């Protein structure tokens, strides 16, 4: 379990694809941001509220409660 690792060949393909996508978006006025894939649940409930259905709960192997935002 955990997050996915990419080897050198896969990363080269990903970087080329992301570079093409980002440059196209920038040409049309988009700005680049970088957000974490997952965060502590308490951080997200502070942003979206306790009863929000905009987050997905995860539990890591150490038992810590993590969450994904709806848009990820």
N, CA, C and O atoms as CSV, one atom per row, in Angstrom:
chain,resi,resn,atom,element,x,y,z
A,1,UNK,N,N,0.828,-1.175,0.000
A,1,UNK,CA,C,0.000,0.000,0.000
A,1,UNK,C,C,0.872,1.238,0.000
A,1,UNK,O,O,2.060,1.162,0.316
A,2,UNK,N,N,0.310,2.349,-0.343
A,2,UNK,CA,C,1.046,3.602,-0.338
A,2,UNK,C,C,0.886,4.339,-1.646
A,2,UNK,O,O,-0.021,4.063,-2.431
A,3,UNK,N,N,1.779,5.280,-1.865
A,3,UNK,CA,C,1.739,6.052,-3.101
A,3,UNK,C,C,2.590,5.370,-4.159
A,3,UNK,O,O,3.435,4.532,-3.843
A,4,UNK,N,N,2.369,5.724,-5.387
A,4,UNK,CA,C,3.035,5.075,-6.514
A,4,UNK,C,C,4.405,5.681,-6.779
A,4,UNK,O,O,4.574,6.899,-6.713
A,5,UNK,N,N,5.373,4.842,-7.076
A,5,UNK,CA,C,6.702,5.285,-7.477
A,5,UNK,C,C,6.830,5.166,-8.988
A,5,UNK,O,O,6.289,4.240,-9.592
A,6,UNK,N,N,7.544,6.098,-9.593
A,6,UNK,CA,C,7.793,6.067,-11.030
A,6,UNK,C,C,9.290,5.939,-11.258
A,6,UNK,O,O,10.081,6.664,-10.653
A,7,UNK,N,N,9.675,5.024,-12.123
A,7,UNK,CA,C,11.079,4.851,-12.476
A,7,UNK,C,C,11.525,5.913,-13.471
A,7,UNK,O,O,10.719,6.734,-13.908
A,8,UNK,N,N,12.811,5.900,-13.831
A,8,UNK,CA,C,13.348,6.924,-14.741
A,8,UNK,C,C,12.638,6.996,-16.098
A,8,UNK,O,O,12.382,8.092,-16.598
A,9,UNK,N,N,12.323,5.861,-16.690
A,9,UNK,CA,C,11.651,5.877,-18.003
A,9,UNK,C,C,10.244,6.453,-17.894
A,9,UNK,O,O,9.829,7.270,-18.716
A,10,UNK,N,N,9.516,6.015,-16.868
A,10,UNK,CA,C,8.162,6.528,-16.676
A,10,UNK,C,C,8.175,8.025,-16.366
A,10,UNK,O,O,7.315,8.766,-16.842
A,11,UNK,N,N,9.145,8.466,-15.574
A,11,UNK,CA,C,9.234,9.892,-15.235
A,11,UNK,C,C,9.552,10.738,-16.467
A,11,UNK,O,O,9.038,11.848,-16.605
A,12,UNK,N,N,10.380,10.231,-17.345
A,12,UNK,CA,C,10.699,10.972,-18.566
A,12,UNK,C,C,9.431,11.193,-19.397
A,12,UNK,O,O,9.207,12.286,-19.917
A,13,UNK,N,N,8.606,10.152,-19.516
A,13,UNK,CA,C,7.350,10.265,-20.267
A,13,UNK,C,C,6.403,11.236,-19.558
A,13,UNK,O,O,5.802,12.098,-20.200
A,14,UNK,N,N,6.270,11.096,-18.235
A,14,UNK,CA,C,5.397,11.996,-17.466
A,14,UNK,C,C,5.836,13.447,-17.591
A,14,UNK,O,O,5.005,14.333,-17.794
A,15,UNK,N,N,7.139,13.696,-17.471
A,15,UNK,CA,C,7.635,15.069,-17.554
A,15,UNK,C,C,7.373,15.680,-18.919
A,15,UNK,O,O,7.004,16.851,-19.004
A,16,UNK,N,N,7.557,14.911,-19.996
A,16,UNK,CA,C,7.262,15.430,-21.336
A,16,UNK,C,C,5.775,15.743,-21.474
A,16,UNK,O,O,5.404,16.783,-22.019
A,17,UNK,N,N,4.931,14.850,-20.983
A,17,UNK,CA,C,3.484,15.065,-21.084
A,17,UNK,C,C,3.070,16.293,-20.270
A,17,UNK,O,O,2.334,17.146,-20.767
A,18,UNK,N,N,3.540,16.387,-19.020
A,18,UNK,CA,C,3.193,17.538,-18.191
A,18,UNK,C,C,3.712,18.837,-18.787
A,18,UNK,O,O,3.025,19.856,-18.732
A,19,UNK,N,N,4.912,18.818,-19.354
A,19,UNK,CA,C,5.470,20.027,-19.963
A,19,UNK,C,C,4.579,20.511,-21.112
A,19,UNK,O,O,4.316,21.707,-21.238
A,20,UNK,N,N,4.118,19.575,-21.949
A,20,UNK,CA,C,3.240,19.941,-23.065
A,20,UNK,C,C,1.909,20.492,-22.564
A,20,UNK,O,O,1.411,21.491,-23.082
A,21,UNK,N,N,1.338,19.842,-21.558
A,21,UNK,CA,C,0.055,20.276,-21.017
A,21,UNK,C,C,0.181,21.642,-20.353
A,21,UNK,O,O,-0.643,22.527,-20.584
A,22,UNK,N,N,1.210,21.814,-19.528
A,22,UNK,CA,C,1.401,23.082,-18.816
A,22,UNK,C,C,1.639,24.232,-19.784
A,22,UNK,O,O,1.093,25.320,-19.598
A,23,UNK,N,N,2.448,24.004,-20.816
A,23,UNK,CA,C,2.710,25.097,-21.765
A,23,UNK,C,C,1.436,25.481,-22.523
A,23,UNK,O,O,1.223,26.659,-22.812
A,24,UNK,N,N,0.595,24.507,-22.845
A,24,UNK,CA,C,-0.685,24.796,-23.509
A,24,UNK,C,C,-1.596,25.606,-22.586
A,24,UNK,O,O,-2.196,26.594,-23.008
A,25,UNK,N,N,-1.695,25.183,-21.329
A,25,UNK,CA,C,-2.521,25.911,-20.365
A,25,UNK,C,C,-2.009,27.336,-20.176
A,25,UNK,O,O,-2.803,28.276,-20.128
A,26,UNK,N,N,-0.693,27.506,-20.067
A,26,UNK,CA,C,-0.122,28.841,-19.867
A,26,UNK,C,C,-0.410,29.755,-21.047
A,26,UNK,O,O,-0.664,30.946,-20.865
A,27,UNK,N,N,-0.373,29.201,-22.265
A,27,UNK,CA,C,-0.690,30.006,-23.454
A,27,UNK,C,C,-2.098,30.583,-23.373
A,27,UNK,O,O,-2.386,31.635,-23.944
A,28,UNK,N,N,-2.970,29.878,-22.657
A,28,UNK,CA,C,-4.366,30.318,-22.536
A,28,UNK,C,C,-4.640,31.020,-21.210
A,28,UNK,O,O,-5.796,31.182,-20.821
A,29,UNK,N,N,-3.582,31.438,-20.514
A,29,UNK,CA,C,-3.737,32.266,-19.333
A,29,UNK,C,C,-3.779,31.550,-17.994
A,29,UNK,O,O,-3.959,32.200,-16.964
A,30,UNK,N,N,-3.621,30.249,-17.972
A,30,UNK,CA,C,-3.647,29.519,-16.702
A,30,UNK,C,C,-2.363,29.761,-15.917
A,30,UNK,O,O,-1.320,30.086,-16.485
A,31,UNK,N,N,-2.460,29.598,-14.615
A,31,UNK,CA,C,-1.301,29.701,-13.742
A,31,UNK,C,C,-1.048,28.350,-13.087
A,31,UNK,O,O,-1.982,27.588,-12.836
A,32,UNK,N,N,0.209,28.059,-12.814
A,32,UNK,CA,C,0.588,26.777,-12.225
A,32,UNK,C,C,0.509,26.865,-10.707
A,32,UNK,O,O,0.983,27.832,-10.110
A,33,UNK,N,N,-0.093,25.847,-10.079
A,33,UNK,CA,C,-0.072,25.710,-8.626
A,33,UNK,C,C,0.370,24.285,-8.301
A,33,UNK,O,O,0.319,23.399,-9.154
A,34,UNK,N,N,0.796,24.079,-7.079
A,34,UNK,CA,C,1.169,22.739,-6.629
A,34,UNK,C,C,0.542,22.524,-5.263
A,34,UNK,O,O,0.780,23.301,-4.339
A,35,UNK,N,N,-0.254,21.479,-5.130
A,35,UNK,CA,C,-0.914,21.183,-3.868
A,35,UNK,C,C,-0.556,19.773,-3.429
A,35,UNK,O,O,-0.233,18.936,-4.272
A,36,UNK,N,N,-0.604,19.484,-2.126
A,36,UNK,CA,C,-0.293,18.141,-1.660
A,36,UNK,C,C,-1.344,17.129,-2.119
A,36,UNK,O,O,-2.520,17.460,-2.267
A,37,UNK,N,N,-0.905,15.908,-2.338
A,37,UNK,CA,C,-1.827,14.853,-2.741
A,37,UNK,C,C,-2.784,14.524,-1.598
A,37,UNK,O,O,-3.982,14.346,-1.820
A,38,UNK,N,N,-2.260,14.444,-0.381
A,38,UNK,CA,C,-3.115,14.233,0.773
A,38,UNK,C,C,-2.623,15.082,1.936
A,38,UNK,O,O,-1.457,15.475,1.991
A,39,UNK,N,N,-3.531,15.357,2.862
A,39,UNK,CA,C,-3.225,16.196,4.023
A,39,UNK,C,C,-3.823,15.556,5.261
A,39,UNK,O,O,-4.647,14.645,5.170
A,40,UNK,N,N,-3.399,16.040,6.420
A,40,UNK,CA,C,-4.024,15.600,7.662
A,40,UNK,C,C,-5.497,15.971,7.631
A,40,UNK,O,O,-5.859,17.048,7.158
A,41,UNK,N,N,-6.348,15.083,8.135
A,41,UNK,CA,C,-7.786,15.343,8.119
A,41,UNK,C,C,-8.125,16.646,8.847
A,41,UNK,O,O,-8.986,17.397,8.388
A,42,UNK,N,N,-7.469,16.923,9.963
A,42,UNK,CA,C,-7.789,18.139,10.726
A,42,UNK,C,C,-7.524,19.396,9.905
A,42,UNK,O,O,-8.216,20.400,10.074
A,43,UNK,N,N,-6.531,19.354,9.019
A,43,UNK,CA,C,-6.247,20.504,8.161
A,43,UNK,C,C,-7.388,20.732,7.179
A,43,UNK,O,O,-7.830,21.865,6.986
A,44,UNK,N,N,-7.866,19.649,6.554
A,44,UNK,CA,C,-8.937,19.792,5.567
A,44,UNK,C,C,-10.280,20.109,6.200
A,44,UNK,O,O,-11.057,20.875,5.630
A,45,UNK,N,N,-10.577,19.543,7.363
A,45,UNK,CA,C,-11.859,19.879,7.990
A,45,UNK,C,C,-11.874,21.342,8.413
A,45,UNK,O,O,-12.935,21.963,8.473
A,46,UNK,N,N,-10.705,21.892,8.704
A,46,UNK,CA,C,-10.631,23.321,8.996
A,46,UNK,C,C,-10.938,24.168,7.777
A,46,UNK,O,O,-11.490,25.261,7.902
A,47,UNK,N,N,-10.578,23.665,6.579
A,47,UNK,CA,C,-10.821,24.402,5.337
A,47,UNK,C,C,-12.243,24.215,4.828
A,47,UNK,O,O,-12.869,25.175,4.379
A,48,UNK,N,N,-12.766,22.978,4.892
A,48,UNK,CA,C,-14.049,22.657,4.264
A,48,UNK,C,C,-15.182,22.430,5.259
A,48,UNK,O,O,-16.339,22.350,4.847
A,49,UNK,N,N,-14.892,22.324,6.545
A,49,UNK,CA,C,-15.928,22.092,7.544
A,49,UNK,C,C,-16.045,20.616,7.895
A,49,UNK,O,O,-15.713,19.745,7.091
A,50,UNK,N,N,-16.513,20.351,9.083
A,50,UNK,CA,C,-16.582,18.981,9.618
A,50,UNK,C,C,-17.519,18.073,8.830
A,50,UNK,O,O,-17.198,16.905,8.612
A,51,UNK,N,N,-18.675,18.589,8.398
A,51,UNK,CA,C,-19.677,17.758,7.727
A,51,UNK,C,C,-19.514,17.727,6.218
A,51,UNK,O,O,-20.374,17.200,5.511
A,52,UNK,N,N,-18.438,18.278,5.726
A,52,UNK,CA,C,-18.258,18.389,4.285
A,52,UNK,C,C,-18.113,17.033,3.620
A,52,UNK,O,O,-17.455,16.137,4.149
A,53,UNK,N,N,-18.729,16.890,2.463
A,53,UNK,CA,C,-18.569,15.668,1.667
A,53,UNK,C,C,-17.527,15.890,0.580
A,53,UNK,O,O,-17.462,15.143,-0.397
A,54,UNK,N,N,-16.715,16.922,0.761
A,54,UNK,CA,C,-15.714,17.265,-0.231
A,54,UNK,C,C,-14.362,16.622,0.033
A,54,UNK,O,O,-13.408,16.881,-0.701
A,55,UNK,N,N,-14.258,15.790,1.064
A,55,UNK,CA,C,-12.996,15.132,1.361
A,55,UNK,C,C,-13.206,13.622,1.483
A,55,UNK,O,O,-14.284,13.162,1.863
A,56,UNK,N,N,-12.171,12.866,1.158
A,56,UNK,CA,C,-12.185,11.410,1.268
A,56,UNK,C,C,-11.167,11.007,2.322
A,56,UNK,O,O,-9.999,11.389,2.243
A,57,UNK,N,N,-11.605,10.239,3.301
A,57,UNK,CA,C,-10.731,9.848,4.400
A,57,UNK,C,C,-9.866,8.648,4.050
A,57,UNK,O,O,-10.309,7.720,3.372
A,58,UNK,N,N,-8.636,8.681,4.520
A,58,UNK,CA,C,-7.663,7.595,4.375
A,58,UNK,C,C,-7.041,7.369,5.742
A,58,UNK,O,O,-7.065,8.261,6.591
A,59,UNK,N,N,-6.493,6.208,5.958
A,59,UNK,CA,C,-5.754,5.967,7.191
A,59,UNK,C,C,-4.421,5.353,6.797
A,59,UNK,O,O,-4.384,4.344,6.093
A,60,UNK,N,N,-3.313,5.963,7.250
A,60,UNK,CA,C,-2.012,5.407,6.899
A,60,UNK,C,C,-1.703,4.210,7.800
A,60,UNK,O,O,-2.448,3.923,8.737
A,61,UNK,N,N,-0.622,3.528,7.516
A,61,UNK,CA,C,-0.297,2.305,8.246
A,61,UNK,C,C,-0.009,2.574,9.716
A,61,UNK,O,O,-0.113,1.660,10.535
A,62,UNK,N,N,0.344,3.781,10.066
A,62,UNK,CA,C,0.574,4.141,11.458
A,62,UNK,C,C,-0.714,4.531,12.174
A,62,UNK,O,O,-0.687,4.843,13.364
A,63,UNK,N,N,-1.846,4.518,11.463
A,63,UNK,CA,C,-3.130,4.850,12.055
A,63,UNK,C,C,-3.494,6.321,12.001
A,63,UNK,O,O,-4.547,6.713,12.505
A,64,UNK,N,N,-2.637,7.150,11.393
A,64,UNK,CA,C,-2.933,8.585,11.305
A,64,UNK,C,C,-4.009,8.811,10.244
A,64,UNK,O,O,-3.962,8.213,9.169
A,65,UNK,N,N,-4.970,9.668,10.548
A,65,UNK,CA,C,-6.075,9.928,9.637
A,65,UNK,C,C,-5.687,11.016,8.643
A,65,UNK,O,O,-5.433,12.160,9.018
A,66,UNK,N,N,-5.648,10.638,7.370
A,66,UNK,CA,C,-5.323,11.549,6.274
A,66,UNK,C,C,-6.541,11.687,5.380
A,66,UNK,O,O,-7.466,10.880,5.477
A,67,UNK,N,N,-6.565,12.676,4.521
A,67,UNK,CA,C,-7.703,12.882,3.638
A,67,UNK,C,C,-7.244,13.411,2.289
A,67,UNK,O,O,-6.189,14.034,2.168
A,68,UNK,N,N,-8.067,13.144,1.275
A,68,UNK,CA,C,-7.908,13.706,-0.061
A,68,UNK,C,C,-9.013,14.731,-0.280
A,68,UNK,O,O,-10.154,14.518,0.131
A,69,UNK,N,N,-8.680,15.828,-0.920
A,69,UNK,CA,C,-9.729,16.789,-1.300
A,69,UNK,C,C,-10.548,16.198,-2.440
A,69,UNK,O,O,-10.084,15.310,-3.155
A,70,UNK,N,N,-11.762,16.695,-2.601
A,70,UNK,CA,C,-12.657,16.203,-3.651
A,70,UNK,C,C,-12.044,16.324,-5.046
A,70,UNK,O,O,-12.291,15.472,-5.899
A,71,UNK,N,N,-11.257,17.358,-5.287
A,71,UNK,CA,C,-10.729,17.597,-6.627
A,71,UNK,C,C,-9.484,16.758,-6.931
A,71,UNK,O,O,-8.952,16.839,-8.038
A,72,UNK,N,N,-9.013,15.961,-5.980
A,72,UNK,CA,C,-7.869,15.096,-6.232
A,72,UNK,C,C,-8.302,13.656,-6.258
A,72,UNK,O,O,-7.475,12.767,-6.458
